[in-house]
Amino acid sequence: MHHFDDASDTFRPQSYDPDTRSFDNSGYTPATALEEPRGAFEDDEDEEERAPFRWTAGPDLGLLVLRLVLGGTFLAHGSMKVFGLLGGPGIDGFARYLDGLGFRESRVLAWVTGVTEMAGGGLLVLGLFTPLAAAGLLAVMANVLALRWREGFFAPDGVELEVMLATMAFALLFAGPGRVALDRNRGWFRRPLLSGVVCLVVAGGAAAATYFVLR
């Protein structure tokens, strides 16, 4: 959208929210901002005309639903492992299961896995530290897939569910939480690609250490 400057009678793009300049994703910046160099509007005196940085129904609603479903699922699974809720095995039962898979320090690993699922799920629901939470859940799913990939893909015996959960975590790792989140305007929210890559490396290292060192 464009308008004429009354003083100079020149045609120029409408000014925009300067906060969006620090985002690495042009999807967070109004389209008019892309038509001029970054510093083109720095001397504008019409601050009240700047386009607000506001909630967008489509992507933000989709990311909110994705976070709530994935976070709620892992909250439930973590509660089953840690507290034995919803018919879960509890720490002792889960540690015995890990023993059967050949893991050392199974009780410690049972606590780490259960707490990671609960904490990661809760943080996703809140939209807080989203890249780190998604990375932790992705690391858990990577180990499950490494252990079970020979069982086939389709449910109920295959890894269909695990693949879907891992894919959802991977998507949130790079897409971010959306604006309906406590992460809004934090550094990792503004730089989803950079934070996603860093947290993906951390997740890969954690998954590899668990699988190859503790097993």
Backbone as CSV, one residue per row, in Angstrom:
resi,resn,N_x,N_y,N_z,CA_x,CA_y,CA_z,C_x,C_y,C_z
1,MET,0.848,-1.190,0.000,0.000,0.000,0.000,0.885,1.242,0.000
2,HIS,0.531,2.274,-0.801,1.332,3.483,-0.913,0.468,4.704,-0.636
3,HIS,1.141,5.824,-0.341,0.431,7.082,-0.217,1.379,8.218,-0.550
4,PHE,0.801,9.433,-0.807,1.610,10.600,-1.141,2.004,11.361,0.116
5,ASP,3.250,11.800,0.151,3.724,12.664,1.220,3.212,14.071,0.927
6,ASP,2.473,14.664,1.889,1.866,15.980,1.663,2.909,17.072,1.478
7,ALA,4.053,16.939,2.161,5.041,18.009,2.115,5.788,18.038,0.789
8,SER,6.192,16.884,0.310,7.013,16.852,-0.900,6.276,16.386,-2.117
9,ASP,5.020,15.943,-1.931,4.201,15.445,-3.031,4.899,14.292,-3.764
10,THR,5.665,13.518,-2.991,6.359,12.363,-3.566,5.633,11.096,-3.185
11,PHE,5.782,10.118,-4.039,5.110,8.844,-3.844,6.065,7.896,-3.112
12,ARG,5.650,7.382,-1.957,6.520,6.506,-1.182,5.688,5.433,-0.484
13,PRO,6.289,4.279,-0.148,5.568,3.230,0.562,5.194,3.685,1.963
14,GLN,4.121,3.111,2.481,3.723,3.417,3.854,4.756,2.869,4.819
15,SER,5.007,3.594,5.880,6.009,3.160,6.843,5.520,1.937,7.608
16,TYR,6.463,1.261,8.308,6.127,-0.003,8.948,6.790,-0.072,10.317
17,ASP,6.428,-1.100,11.057,6.940,-1.285,12.408,8.444,-1.556,12.360
18,PRO,9.276,-0.721,12.966,10.717,-0.936,12.878,11.171,-2.192,13.587
19,ASP,10.398,-2.682,14.530,10.796,-3.887,15.247,10.936,-5.084,14.320
20,THR,10.198,-5.106,13.232,10.258,-6.247,12.319,11.561,-6.294,11.541
21,ARG,12.360,-5.258,11.587,13.618,-5.259,10.839,14.599,-6.283,11.395
22,SER,14.450,-6.652,12.651,15.409,-7.569,13.259,15.041,-9.026,13.057
23,PHE,13.960,-9.302,12.328,13.557,-10.678,12.077,14.290,-11.224,10.857
24,ASP,14.640,-12.524,10.897,15.304,-13.108,9.745,14.316,-13.747,8.778
25,ASN,13.044,-13.595,9.033,12.013,-14.178,8.177,11.128,-13.057,7.658
26,SER,11.127,-12.855,6.344,10.360,-11.757,5.782,8.867,-11.945,5.974
27,GLY,8.447,-13.168,6.355,7.039,-13.398,6.616,6.533,-12.619,7.810
28,TYR,7.444,-12.160,8.658,7.057,-11.366,9.810,7.084,-9.869,9.514
29,THR,7.409,-9.499,8.282,7.527,-8.103,7.915,6.470,-7.744,6.871
30,PRO,5.748,-6.652,7.047,4.765,-6.257,6.028,5.396,-6.172,4.653
31,ALA,4.629,-6.524,3.624,5.173,-6.582,2.271,5.748,-5.246,1.831
32,THR,5.177,-4.123,2.298,5.682,-2.812,1.882,7.110,-2.593,2.339
33,ALA,7.506,-3.291,3.391,8.861,-3.114,3.904,9.901,-3.661,2.950
34,LEU,9.492,-4.587,2.097,10.436,-5.224,1.198,10.671,-4.414,-0.068
35,GLU,9.924,-3.341,-0.265,10.020,-2.597,-1.499,11.103,-1.530,-1.466
36,GLU,11.635,-1.245,-0.285,12.671,-0.235,-0.153,13.806,-0.807,0.680
37,PRO,15.027,-0.243,0.576,16.128,-0.675,1.436,15.751,-0.534,2.902
38,ARG,16.446,-1.304,3.748,16.088,-1.391,5.159,16.024,-0.042,5.844
39,GLY,16.914,0.855,5.520,16.953,2.129,6.220,16.119,3.222,5.586
40,ALA,15.274,2.862,4.640,14.577,3.881,3.862,13.635,4.729,4.689
41,PHE,13.073,4.181,5.767,12.061,4.898,6.528,12.583,5.406,7.875
42,GLU,13.886,5.391,8.069,14.413,5.702,9.374,14.138,7.142,9.778
43,ASP,13.975,8.060,8.795,13.763,9.461,9.129,12.289,9.849,9.109
44,ASP,11.407,8.870,8.973,9.982,9.196,8.932,9.541,9.832,10.245
45,GLU,8.742,10.880,10.142,8.228,11.525,11.341,6.824,11.040,11.681
46,ASP,6.212,10.258,10.795,4.836,9.810,11.013,4.835,8.492,11.780
47,GLU,5.335,8.524,13.036,5.431,7.299,13.820,4.076,6.649,14.020
48,GLU,3.024,7.473,14.116,1.713,6.917,14.368,1.183,6.121,13.183
49,GLU,1.802,6.283,11.998,1.336,5.587,10.811,2.004,4.239,10.630
50,ARG,2.942,3.904,11.475,3.658,2.650,11.314,2.703,1.471,11.486
51,ALA,2.827,0.481,10.592,1.946,-0.684,10.655,2.238,-1.491,11.915
52,PRO,1.258,-1.846,12.681,1.496,-2.586,13.931,1.962,-4.008,13.654
53,PHE,2.784,-4.523,14.565,3.239,-5.907,14.498,2.202,-6.739,15.235
54,ARG,1.282,-7.363,14.508,0.134,-7.956,15.156,-0.029,-9.435,14.806
55,TRP,-0.914,-10.060,15.568,-1.251,-11.466,15.408,-1.856,-11.705,14.043
56,THR,-1.432,-12.792,13.374,-2.018,-13.173,12.092,-2.709,-14.515,12.259
57,ALA,-3.966,-14.586,11.919,-4.808,-15.721,12.288,-4.308,-17.040,11.714
58,GLY,-3.902,-17.064,10.457,-3.573,-18.334,9.821,-2.404,-19.068,10.450
59,PRO,-1.171,-18.620,10.216,-0.014,-19.351,10.735,0.046,-19.399,12.249
60,ASP,-0.333,-18.322,12.933,-0.233,-18.314,14.387,-1.234,-19.274,15.026
61,LEU,-2.426,-19.358,14.476,-3.402,-20.320,14.988,-2.934,-21.745,14.734
62,GLY,-2.389,-21.991,13.541,-1.885,-23.324,13.232,-0.751,-23.740,14.161
63,LEU,0.201,-22.832,14.408,1.313,-23.151,15.301,0.840,-23.334,16.740
64,LEU,-0.155,-22.565,17.156,-0.700,-22.725,18.504,-1.301,-24.118,18.677
65,VAL,-2.120,-24.552,17.719,-2.727,-25.880,17.799,-1.650,-26.962,17.777
66,LEU,-0.642,-26.799,16.925,0.445,-27.769,16.849,1.176,-27.879,18.183
67,ARG,1.450,-26.734,18.799,2.129,-26.739,20.106,1.283,-27.408,21.173
68,LEU,-0.003,-27.083,21.211,-0.866,-27.637,22.251,-0.998,-29.153,22.117
69,VAL,-1.163,-29.639,20.898,-1.314,-31.082,20.693,-0.015,-31.820,21.010
70,LEU,1.103,-31.345,20.455,2.373,-32.024,20.692,2.794,-31.901,22.154
71,GLY,2.676,-30.699,22.717,3.045,-30.516,24.113,2.174,-31.328,25.049
72,GLY,0.869,-31.347,24.804,-0.026,-32.130,25.647,0.260,-33.617,25.563
73,THR,0.590,-34.095,24.373,0.918,-35.518,24.207,2.143,-35.900,25.017
74,PHE,3.179,-35.075,24.958,4.399,-35.396,25.703,4.221,-35.178,27.205
75,LEU,3.392,-34.236,27.593,3.077,-34.103,29.022,2.456,-35.382,29.554
76,ALA,1.539,-35.950,28.791,0.889,-37.187,29.210,1.896,-38.337,29.271
77,HIS,2.735,-38.469,28.249,3.715,-39.561,28.225,4.732,-39.410,29.353
78,GLY,5.181,-38.173,29.592,6.124,-37.950,30.684,5.513,-38.264,32.038
79,SER,4.246,-37.919,32.233,3.558,-38.214,33.493,3.421,-39.719,33.705
80,MET,3.201,-40.450,32.625,3.128,-41.905,32.725,4.456,-42.493,33.181
81,LYS,5.558,-41.948,32.678,6.876,-42.474,33.024,7.310,-42.063,34.428
82,VAL,7.062,-40.825,34.793,7.562,-40.314,36.074,6.649,-40.682,37.233
83,PHE,5.348,-40.497,37.062,4.406,-40.675,38.162,3.535,-41.927,38.036
84,GLY,3.630,-42.624,36.921,2.797,-43.797,36.735,1.344,-43.465,36.475
85,LEU,1.049,-42.238,36.031,-0.325,-41.839,35.774,-0.837,-42.460,34.482
86,LEU,-2.151,-42.480,34.340,-2.805,-42.941,33.108,-2.385,-44.363,32.722
87,GLY,-2.142,-45.172,33.756,-1.740,-46.553,33.500,-0.288,-46.707,33.094
88,GLY,0.523,-45.687,33.314,1.929,-45.739,32.928,2.765,-46.596,33.842
89,PRO,4.017,-46.886,33.443,4.879,-47.800,34.210,5.537,-47.170,35.432
90,GLY,5.571,-45.838,35.502,6.328,-45.198,36.573,7.823,-45.327,36.315
91,ILE,8.623,-44.704,37.173,10.079,-44.717,36.991,10.632,-46.130,37.062
92,ASP,10.210,-46.921,38.048,10.755,-48.267,38.198,10.432,-49.133,36.987
93,GLY,9.192,-49.083,36.541,8.810,-49.885,35.387,9.522,-49.442,34.118
94,PHE,9.660,-48.135,33.930,10.334,-47.638,32.735,11.820,-47.963,32.782
95,ALA,12.419,-47.907,33.980,13.835,-48.269,34.109,14.049,-49.740,33.754
96,ARG,13.140,-50.605,34.157,13.257,-52.020,33.798,13.139,-52.206,32.282
97,TYR,12.266,-51.430,31.666,12.116,-51.485,30.206,13.421,-51.074,29.524
98,LEU,14.066,-50.024,30.019,15.343,-49.581,29.447,16.435,-50.611,29.676
99,ASP,16.394,-51.277,30.827,17.341,-52.376,31.077,17.218,-53.442,29.995
100,GLY,15.981,-53.776,29.661,15.745,-54.794,28.647,16.239,-54.395,27.274
101,LEU,16.359,-53.097,27.029,16.876,-52.600,25.748,18.393,-52.494,25.740
102,GLY,19.030,-52.796,26.879,20.481,-52.790,26.934,21.106,-51.491,27.383
103,PHE,20.335,-50.582,27.966,20.884,-49.301,28.431,21.505,-49.445,29.813
104,ARG,22.636,-48.776,29.999,23.233,-48.654,31.325,22.633,-47.446,32.039
105,GLU,22.815,-47.398,33.366,22.281,-46.293,34.163,20.806,-46.072,33.825
106,SER,20.069,-47.156,33.798,18.694,-47.096,33.300,17.787,-46.227,34.177
107,ARG,18.011,-46.233,35.477,17.136,-45.429,36.345,17.363,-43.938,36.107
108,VAL,18.630,-43.537,35.992,18.929,-42.131,35.699,18.360,-41.746,34.341
109,LEU,18.531,-42.625,33.372,18.020,-42.351,32.034,16.495,-42.295,32.025
110,ALA,15.865,-43.111,32.858,14.400,-43.067,32.959,13.936,-41.711,33.483
111,TRP,14.630,-41.191,34.504,14.286,-39.865,35.027,14.515,-38.780,33.976
112,VAL,15.660,-38.849,33.300,15.980,-37.834,32.296,14.941,-37.839,31.180
113,THR,14.564,-39.029,30.723,13.591,-39.119,29.637,12.225,-38.603,30.069
114,GLY,11.770,-39.060,31.240,10.453,-38.639,31.721,10.367,-37.143,31.973
115,VAL,11.405,-36.585,32.609,11.404,-35.150,32.904,11.532,-34.342,31.609
116,THR,12.331,-34.827,30.658,12.451,-34.135,29.370,11.105,-34.067,28.669
117,GLU,10.362,-35.177,28.682,9.058,-35.184,28.042,8.082,-34.248,28.750
118,MET,8.083,-34.266,30.077,7.170,-33.391,30.811,7.549,-31.926,30.648
119,ALA,8.823,-31.617,30.835,9.266,-30.220,30.736,9.119,-29.711,29.305
120,GLY,9.550,-30.520,28.336,9.431,-30.101,26.943,7.985,-29.905,26.539
121,GLY,7.115,-30.816,26.954,5.703,-30.680,26.627,5.089,-29.447,27.257
122,GLY,5.415,-29.195,28.529,4.873,-28.020,29.207,5.345,-26.718,28.583
123,LEU,6.627,-26.674,28.211,7.159,-25.462,27.586,6.533,-25.214,26.223
124,LEU,6.268,-26.288,25.477,5.611,-26.107,24.182,4.200,-25.557,24.356
125,VAL,3.486,-26.044,25.339,2.131,-25.540,25.588,2.172,-24.040,25.883
126,LEU,3.163,-23.615,26.655,3.299,-22.199,26.994,3.932,-21.388,25.861
127,GLY,4.611,-22.053,24.955,5.360,-21.323,23.931,6.564,-20.623,24.522
128,LEU,7.274,-21.310,25.419,8.419,-20.730,26.114,9.654,-21.596,25.845
129,PHE,10.773,-20.956,25.457,11.993,-21.684,25.084,11.652,-22.774,24.062
130,THR,10.855,-22.422,23.093,10.323,-23.394,22.140,11.390,-24.185,21.391
131,PRO,12.455,-23.554,20.856,13.450,-24.352,20.132,14.118,-25.396,21.020
132,LEU,14.440,-25.034,22.264,15.083,-25.973,23.171,14.132,-27.099,23.548
133,ALA,12.869,-26.760,23.816,11.882,-27.782,24.159,11.674,-28.748,22.996
134,ALA,11.525,-28.216,21.787,11.331,-29.069,20.615,12.553,-29.941,20.371
135,ALA,13.738,-29.399,20.599,14.962,-30.172,20.396,15.055,-31.331,21.379
136,GLY,14.686,-31.094,22.632,14.711,-32.167,23.619,13.769,-33.300,23.253
137,LEU,12.559,-32.958,22.817,11.594,-33.977,22.421,12.035,-34.691,21.151
138,LEU,12.664,-33.964,20.245,13.170,-34.578,19.021,14.282,-35.580,19.344
139,ALA,15.131,-35.264,20.320,16.197,-36.186,20.722,15.612,-37.474,21.291
140,VAL,14.564,-37.351,22.096,13.906,-38.545,22.640,13.347,-39.408,21.520
141,MET,12.660,-38.769,20.571,12.063,-39.516,19.471,13.123,-40.127,18.560
142,ALA,14.264,-39.469,18.414,15.338,-40.015,17.585,15.839,-41.335,18.153
143,ASN,15.946,-41.416,19.478,16.369,-42.661,20.108,15.331,-43.754,19.939
144,VAL,14.061,-43.391,20.080,12.996,-44.381,19.909,13.018,-44.929,18.482
145,LEU,13.173,-44.037,17.506,13.208,-44.477,16.114,14.431,-45.348,15.832
146,ALA,15.571,-44.990,16.433,16.778,-45.799,16.235,16.601,-47.200,16.801
147,LEU,15.825,-47.331,17.856,15.604,-48.628,18.485,14.542,-49.460,17.777
148,ARG,13.554,-48.795,17.156,12.379,-49.514,16.674,12.184,-49.503,15.163
149,TRP,13.101,-48.955,14.397,12.846,-48.769,12.969,12.677,-50.096,12.231
150,ARG,13.235,-51.173,12.772,13.099,-52.472,12.112,11.697,-53.061,12.248
151,GLU,10.885,-52.495,13.105,9.552,-53.044,13.339,8.536,-52.627,12.283
152,GLY,8.952,-51.850,11.308,8.046,-51.403,10.258,7.523,-50.006,10.534
153,PHE,6.725,-49.510,9.607,6.249,-48.134,9.716,4.848,-48.021,10.307
154,PHE,3.903,-48.790,9.789,2.503,-48.556,10.121,2.137,-49.075,11.508
155,ALA,1.230,-48.310,12.166,0.711,-48.702,13.475,-0.162,-49.947,13.304
156,PRO,-0.359,-50.749,14.374,0.048,-50.458,15.742,1.457,-50.891,16.108
157,ASP,2.093,-51.725,15.297,3.402,-52.257,15.680,4.564,-51.418,15.177
158,GLY,4.342,-50.595,14.155,5.420,-49.826,13.558,5.662,-48.493,14.241
159,VAL,6.462,-47.667,13.588,6.908,-46.404,14.189,6.138,-45.208,13.624
160,GLU,4.957,-45.440,13.111,4.179,-44.364,12.502,3.965,-43.200,13.462
161,LEU,3.544,-43.488,14.696,3.302,-42.433,15.687,4.586,-41.689,16.018
162,GLU,5.667,-42.421,16.216,6.939,-41.785,16.569,7.440,-40.862,15.457
163,VAL,7.251,-41.295,14.207,7.655,-40.449,13.088,6.844,-39.162,13.067
164,MET,5.542,-39.264,13.316,4.695,-38.073,13.324,5.094,-37.121,14.449
165,LEU,5.346,-37.648,15.637,5.746,-36.791,16.764,7.096,-36.131,16.492
166,ALA,8.043,-36.892,15.944,9.351,-36.322,15.627,9.229,-35.240,14.565
167,THR,8.380,-35.468,13.574,8.187,-34.476,12.519,7.568,-33.196,13.058
168,MET,6.608,-33.316,13.955,5.989,-32.142,14.566,7.008,-31.349,15.374
169,ALA,7.854,-32.064,16.136,8.891,-31.383,16.917,9.887,-30.683,16.006
170,PHE,10.261,-31.337,14.909,11.193,-30.735,13.953,10.593,-29.477,13.337
171,ALA,9.306,-29.537,13.005,8.647,-28.374,12.411,8.645,-27.191,13.368
172,LEU,8.325,-27.423,14.632,8.317,-26.336,15.615,9.721,-25.810,15.882
173,LEU,10.713,-26.677,15.751,12.096,-26.272,15.972,12.487,-25.139,15.035
174,PHE,11.993,-25.186,13.789,12.374,-24.182,12.803,11.277,-23.155,12.529
175,ALA,10.018,-23.528,12.711,8.937,-22.568,12.458,8.742,-21.621,13.637
176,GLY,9.146,-22.037,14.823,8.923,-21.214,16.006,7.521,-21.407,16.554
177,PRO,7.213,-20.748,17.661,5.942,-20.986,18.349,4.765,-20.189,17.806
178,GLY,5.013,-19.216,16.920,3.951,-18.285,16.544,3.851,-17.165,17.579
179,ARG,3.026,-16.173,17.279,2.966,-14.991,18.147,2.154,-15.208,19.417
180,VAL,1.325,-16.259,19.458,0.548,-16.539,20.677,1.415,-17.402,21.581
181,ALA,2.457,-16.804,22.134,3.435,-17.559,22.909,4.220,-16.615,23.812
182,LEU,4.753,-17.172,24.889,5.583,-16.375,25.790,6.936,-16.052,25.163
183,ASP,7.293,-16.753,24.109,8.558,-16.493,23.412,8.508,-15.257,22.523
184,ARG,7.355,-14.694,22.311,7.213,-13.607,21.343,8.214,-12.475,21.597
185,ASN,8.914,-12.120,20.533,9.895,-11.031,20.515,11.201,-11.355,21.230
186,ARG,11.369,-12.591,21.701,12.668,-12.964,22.257,13.638,-13.227,21.114
187,GLY,14.922,-13.324,21.434,15.939,-13.453,20.397,15.733,-14.655,19.508
188,TRP,15.440,-15.810,20.110,15.262,-17.016,19.301,13.965,-16.977,18.501
189,PHE,13.003,-16.174,18.936,11.777,-15.981,18.160,12.074,-15.168,16.901
190,ARG,12.974,-14.203,17.027,13.329,-13.355,15.891,14.286,-14.047,14.926
191,ARG,15.009,-15.043,15.399,15.983,-15.746,14.567,15.677,-17.245,14.582
192,PRO,14.524,-17.657,14.034,14.138,-19.071,14.119,15.087,-20.014,13.395
193,LEU,15.661,-19.584,12.274,16.564,-20.469,11.544,17.845,-20.710,12.325
194,LEU,18.445,-19.648,12.834,19.684,-19.783,13.591,19.465,-20.597,14.859
195,SER,18.450,-20.258,15.629,18.187,-20.987,16.874,17.815,-22.434,16.586
196,GLY,17.102,-22.665,15.473,16.740,-24.023,15.117,17.946,-24.878,14.800
197,VAL,18.893,-24.330,14.043,20.097,-25.079,13.694,20.912,-25.392,14.940
198,VAL,21.090,-24.408,15.821,21.866,-24.616,17.045,21.231,-25.697,17.907
199,CYS,19.930,-25.613,18.104,19.242,-26.593,18.948,19.183,-27.963,18.284
200,LEU,19.145,-28.006,16.955,19.180,-29.296,16.261,20.517,-29.993,16.494
201,VAL,21.606,-29.242,16.480,22.920,-29.815,16.763,22.964,-30.353,18.191
202,VAL,22.414,-29.593,19.136,22.366,-30.043,20.533,21.547,-31.335,20.655
203,ALA,20.398,-31.370,19.978,19.540,-32.552,20.022,20.253,-33.762,19.434
204,GLY,20.935,-33.561,18.301,21.666,-34.663,17.689,22.761,-35.198,18.594
205,GLY,23.480,-34.298,19.258,24.529,-34.728,20.175,23.975,-35.492,21.358
206,ALA,22.870,-35.017,21.921,22.256,-35.692,23.061,21.736,-37.070,22.674
207,ALA,21.092,-37.150,21.507,20.560,-38.434,21.058,21.681,-39.432,20.795
208,ALA,22.748,-38.972,20.147,23.868,-39.862,19.845,24.562,-40.331,21.121
209,ALA,24.759,-39.421,22.081,25.403,-39.803,23.333,24.576,-40.838,24.088
210,THR,23.256,-40.644,24.102,22.384,-41.595,24.805,22.450,-42.973,24.148
211,TYR,22.364,-42.988,22.839,22.276,-44.269,22.124,23.612,-45.008,22.100
212,PHE,24.723,-44.305,21.851,25.990,-44.980,21.662,26.827,-45.089,22.934
213,VAL,26.628,-44.192,23.891,27.448,-44.224,25.116,26.751,-45.011,26.226
214,LEU,25.452,-44.800,26.379,24.740,-45.453,27.496,24.163,-46.822,27.123
215,ARG,24.306,-47.218,25.878,23.728,-48.494,25.463,24.838,-49.443,25.033
